[in-house]
Amino acid sequence: MRSGGINWLAVVVAAIAIYAIGFVIYGLVIPADTWMAWEGETQAEVAGVGDSRMPFGVVMPLMTAIFMAVIFKWAQVSGASNGATWAAVLALASAVPAEMYAWVYGTGLVQITLVDSVHLLLGHVAAGTILGGWK
């Protein structure tokens, strides 16, 4: 399923991989009560705001996968390991520093920034492996 030189099925699978990594980290590895304590939020606050924003959760993984596919096309990235390498560079050059801005200029705990940065790095690498390796 290619269009414009991009394998759109690979993009969708890469986005799902990013989302799945987030689910494992935020849904299984970090207990909800720990995360809420780090955020300084109650269950009611999380339910009130988080639930209303949950439908937008698909946007970030899709944007990441789509624009990585475009960059990979422009740079002629091919192969799973090459895709993983490029993805790690992209994450460390853009996504992780952007996350750090929230910590440097915000009031959040460093634990949140570290977990979010790991999520971004792992998600990028998984997506890059899929996008680079899928023929």
NORQUI-V789032 format. One record per run of one state. SS is the DSSP state (a for helix, b for strand, c for the rest). FROM is the first residue (numbers start at 0). TO is the last residue. Records with the same first field share a line. If there is no record, write none. Layout:
SS: FROM-TO ; FROM-TO
//
This chain:
c: 0-0 ; 3-4 ; 29-30 ; 39-41 ; 75-78 ; 104-108 ; 133-134
b: 1-2 ; 5-6
a: 7-28 ; 31-38 ; 42-74 ; 79-103 ; 109-132
//
